[in-house]
Amino acid sequence: MQAWKWTQEPLAFLGRCRDQYGDAFTLRISHAGTWVVLSDPADVKRVFTAPPDTMGATPASAVIEPLLGSRSVMLLDEPEHLTRRKIILPPFHGQRMAGYAGITADVARREVARWPVGEPFELWPRMQAITLDVIMNVVFGEDAHSNPRLARIQLALEAMTAWLNDPRRLAILAVLGPRWIRNNRGFARTREAVAGAVMDEVALRRGAASHGVPGGSDMISLLLEGTYEDGSPLSDRDLADELITLLSDGPTSTTLAWSFERLLRHPEKLEVLREEVLAGEDDVYMEAVIRETLRLCPPVPVVTRRLLAPLELEGGHLLPVGTTVAPCVSLIHHREDLYPEPDAFRPERFLGVTPGTYSWIPFGGGVRRCLAASFANQEMKQVLSTVLKTVDLRAVGVASERVARSSIAFVPDRRALALVA
């Protein structure tokens, strides 16, 4: 029953549990094991500041293993996890980030030009199209629409994403868990198509490098050049899993969809943001809008860690080795004592305020904090800015959209329905 509730109505279920049992409670989910859910920032701090070798990946991560691959950095334990992060981190820092901003704006302008005028359309799929085009360009250094090899990868990624996001599969997932995805022939075919196309590109790039062809500043070139401390490179399998992890950029498109949905329901706030964008001023309100959207609608409601050493919680509870602890992003972000009127969309609450390290955690925290957080933040700013400069969006209907769950995302139930006036 807990597995069913977690799959079908996770946010409401978590809220009821917190109301009944307090800031720390235990869930027993048939296909994911036993979790101790945490919603006190003091307990979250204990988890995120614990020594790296005391926290590992969890059985709950098995739900994304069939998608990303077992060698993804997100699924590695220490010390391999930190070693891999050092190889992957360089593309997300320095001057390279400035170049990514221009790519994002160009892609967004092309996509917006295709939007229908005067008829309702779903923004979430359009945001998925933008973020996929952007990450393909950033990873491979060229537009997939002009390169048949990259077009093959992109089409395979779109098919895999569509398979995973089909809401009809939720009930099956609730009963059978991630092993059903892992053993499903339909998913296996879509995942193999992605992996095969990515591996072919890796082989081609590695072969070119071995013949002295210099690499570019794209991510695949940087990862091919990356080495461990002993000088050895990433294996083909490791590289393929990391590339698929980078290319599976669901959270950013989901947050963008929610940003527009919330802004369209609050036209006075949309106008404040539009004025800031058109004036070319500092992105103060833009930053506040993104932070508030991530607070109100975090793309991942729970992060999990497996204890490799005992951990004592704020209330004196001692959790043994092997326990899965689950800092709950959604519950923390909806605490009345931290965020008055927690269900209200109020970007103003972040004006002149730096979010708390352990009370605003849409990207997780500690040594496992999302590697691409800065990239995602910049991408969202560029997309929001480009859209607001280019078209006049209007809401469709009066009622706010509710949270709906696909296999891997928490999205607006009407997929952020909008209209270009």
N, C-alpha and C positions, 0 to 999 in steps of 0.2 A: 504493500500500500504506500509506503514511503517512497519507493522508487517511482510509482505511478504519479504521485503528487509532485515529486521533484521534476519529472519529465513534463507533465501537463500544465502545472501552475506553480512553477518554482518560486516566483517572487512572493506571491500571496502566501504560499506554504511557509516560506522562511519567516515572513512577517508574523504569522500566527504563532509559530514556534517561539519566536523571540518574546512575543507578548505573554505567552503562557509560561515559559521556562527561564527567561532572562537572557543576559548578554552572551552566555555560553551554554550550548546544549548539544546533544548527540543525535545525529541522524544515522540510521542504518539503511543503506540503499543497496538493494540486492546485488546489483551488477557493478557497484563502485566501492563497496566496503563500508566501513564505519568511519564517520567524520565527526570531529568535534568542531562545531561552527562557532566562530568568534566574532563579536561585534563591538567589543570594547577596545578603543584605540590603544590602551595600555597593553592589552594582550597581543594586539597586532604588532606593536613595537617589539615585544619579546620575540615574536616569530621572525620579524624582518631584520632584527639586529643580532640574532643568534649566529654563532660561528658557522661559516659555510659547510663545514664537514659534519654539522649536526642536523642539517635539513636536506632531504632528497626529493626527487620526483616521486609521484604517488601513483598508486593503482588507478586513481581517478583520471590521470593523464592518458590512460589507455584509450579514452574516447577519441583523442586526437592522434594517437599513434598511427592508425590506418591511413589517415590523411597526410600527416607530415613525414612519417617514416621514423623508425626507432632510433636513427642516428641524428635526429634533429637536436639542436642545442637545448630546446625546451624540455627534452626528455632525458638528458644526461645527468648523472650524479657527479659529485665532486670526487677527485679534483679535475676530472675531464671537462666538466661543465665550464669552470672558470677559464681553463686553457682554451676551449673553443670560443668562448666569448671574446677573448683577446684577438683572435683571428678575424672574427666577424665585425668587430666594433669600428675599425677605421673608416669604412664607407659611410658611416653615419655621423661623421664629425668634420669640422674644418670647412674649407672652401667648397668641398664637394656638395655640401648642403645647399649652398647658394645656387649652384647649377641645377639642382633638382627643382628649385622653386620655379625657374623659367619653364622647365619641362611640364610641370603641373599646370601652369597657367595656359600654355599652348594646348594641352590635351583638353582642358576644361572648355576653352573657347570652341574647339572643334565639336565637342559633344553638345554644348548648348545650342550651337547652330542647327542641330538636327531635331531639337525639341519642337513638338507641334504647338501651334498658336491657337488659343481659344478652345481647346478641348482637354479634358482631364487626362493626366498620365501619371505613372508611378515614378517617384523620384529615386526610391531605393535601387532598382535595377540600373538607373542612369548613373548613380553614384558608384555602383559596382563596376560599370563600364569605364568610368573615369579612373578609378584607383587601379584597375587592372592594366589599363593602357599606360598609366604612369609607372607602375612598378616594372612592367615589361621593359619600358624604355630605360629606366634607371638600372635595372639588372643587366640588360644585354647591350645597352648603348645605342640602340636604334629602334625605330618604329616598327612594330610587328606587322603593320599593314603594308609595309613595303618590302618585307623579307619573308618568303614562303616558309623557311625553316621556323622562324619565330611565330608566324601565323599558325603553324601546326601546334606549337606549344600553347598559344593563347586559346585556340579552339578547344583543345583538350582540357585546359583549366576551366573554361566556361562550362563544359559538359560535366566535369566533376563537381563544380560548385552547384550547378542546377540539381544534380542528383542528391547532394547532401542537404540542400535547402528545401527539398520537397516536403511540405508539412505532413503529407500522408504517411510518412515513415516514422513519425513521432511515437505513435502507439506501439509499434513494433520495437522501437528503441527502448521504450519504457519497460517492456517485458524482458527482452533478451539482452539489452545493453550493448556495449561497443563490440562484443564478439560477433554480433550479428552483422555489423558493418564489415568487420575484418573478413568474415566468411562469405559475404554476399558476392555472387559472381558479377552482378551488374556493376557494383562499386569497384570490384577488382579490375574489371575491364577499363573503367574510366581512369582509375589510378595508374594502371600500367601504361595507358596511352600517354599520360602526363610524364611519368618517370622515363618512358622510352624516348620521348621527344627531348626531354631535358638531358638525358644521358648522351644522346647523339650530339647535342650542342656542346656538352662538356668535352666529349672526345674530339670534336672538331677544333675547339679552342685550344685544348691541350696539345693537339698535334701541331697547330700553327705556332704555338709558343715554343715547342721543341725544335722547330725549324727557324727560330730566330725572329719570328714575326712579333713585334712589340705589342703588348696589351694596351688597352685604353684605360680610361678612368671609370669605366662601368664596373658594377659590383662583381660580375663574374670574373673579370680580369683581375681585380683585387683579391678575390678569394683564391684564384689559381696561383697567385703570387704568394699568398699567405702560407706560413710554415709554423710548425710546432717548435718548441725550444731546441729540439735536437736537429732542426733543419728539414724534417720530413714534411711533405705537403699533405693536404687533405686527400683522403682516398676518393675515388670516383663516387662511391656510394655515399660517403659523408657529404661530399660537395653537392650531390643531387638532392639529398634530404634537406640540406640548408637552403638550396635554391627554391625548392618547393615550399619550404616554410616562409621564405621571403615573398614568394608569389601568391601565397594564400592569404591575401590581405583583407580579410573580412571585417575586422573591427572598425577600420577607418571609414569604409563606405557606410556601415551601419550608423556610426556617430554622425556622419554628414546628413544622412536621411533624418535622424532625430533632430538635428540642429535646425533644418528647414521646417520640419513639422512643428517644432516648438515656436520658432519665429513667426511662422504663418498664423499660428493661433494667438499671437501677441503682436499685432501689427505696429503698436507703438514702439516696441523694442526692435522690431525689424527696421523701422524708420531710423531709429538712433544709429543702428549699425550701418545702414545704407549711407547715411550722412557722413559717418566717419570714413567709410570706404571711398566715397566720391571726393571727399576733401583731401584724401591722401595723408591723413594724420596718422599718428602713432596708433597701433592696433590695440589700444587699451580695452575698448568695449568688445572688440573681436575676441580677445583673450578671455574676457569674462564670460562671453557667450559659450565658448568652447568648454571652459571649465565647468560652467553650470550644466551644460548638456551632458558632459561626462559624469557629473555628480548625479544628475537626475536619471539618466539612462545609460549606466555603464555597460559597455558591450559584453563584458565578462562579469557576472555577478558574484562569483566566488573564485578565490585562488586557493590552491591546496599545496601542502608540503607534508612529507613523511618524516616523522621524527626518527633521527638516528641516535639521539641521546634524549634522556628525560627532559621534560619542560614543565616548569611550575607556572601556573596562571596567576593572574592578579588576585583571585579569590582564595588562593592556597591549594587549588587542585593540582596534583602532580600527575602529569600525563606520561605514560610509559613509552619506551622505545617501540616503534612500529605504528604509533597512532598517526592518523591523518588529521592534521589541523587545517582548518579552512577559514581564514580571514574572509569575512563576508562583505564584499564591496558594497553591495546594495543596501544591507542593513546599516552599515556605518554611515553611508551617504544620506540615509533617511533618519538619522538621530535628531530628535527635536532639540536636544541640548546643544548640539553642534550647528544645526541648520534650522533656525526657526521657520515655520511653515515649510516643512521639508518637501511636500508634494508640489509646491509652487515653483514655477519657472521664473527665477529672479537672478539674472546675471549680475545685477548691482551688488549682490552679496560678495562678489569677488573683486570689486573695484577697490584698488589700493590695499588688497588683502592677499597675502601669499597663502595658498592652501596648506593645511597641515600635512606633514609627512606621513602621519599614521591615521589621519581622518579624511584624507582625499587620496584614494589609491586606485584610480582607474587603470593604471599601468602596473599594478602590483607594487612590490618594494623589495628592498634588500638586494642581494647579489643576483636575484632572478628577475629584477625589474625589467620590463620590456625594453629590449635593445633599440627598438625603432620608435620610441616615444617622441623624441625630438622631430624625427622625420614625419611621423603621423601628424603632429601638431602643426608643422609648417604646411603640410599638404592640405589639411583642413582649412587653414587660413587662406591659402591660395584659391582653393575651390570656392569657398564662400565669397571671397572678394570678387572673383571673376564672374560668378553667377549674378551677384548683386549689381555689378557694373553693366551687365549685358542685357538682362531681361527683368521684367516686372512680374514676379511670381505672386499668385493669389491662392488662398486656401480653398479647398473644395469641401463644402459642408461646414457645419458649425462645431460639431463635437470633436474633441481631441481624440487622436488615435490611441488605442490601447496597446499594451505590450503583447506581442505574439511571438511564439517561439517556433523557429524551424529547427532542423537537426542541430545546427551549430550557432545560431544567431538569435538575438532578442531584438525584434524589429517592430516598427509600426504595423498595426494589424491590416491597414489598407496600403501598406508599403509607401507611406508618405505621399498621398495623392495630392497633386497640385495642378495649377493652371497657369499658363503664360498669357498674360493679358495683352 
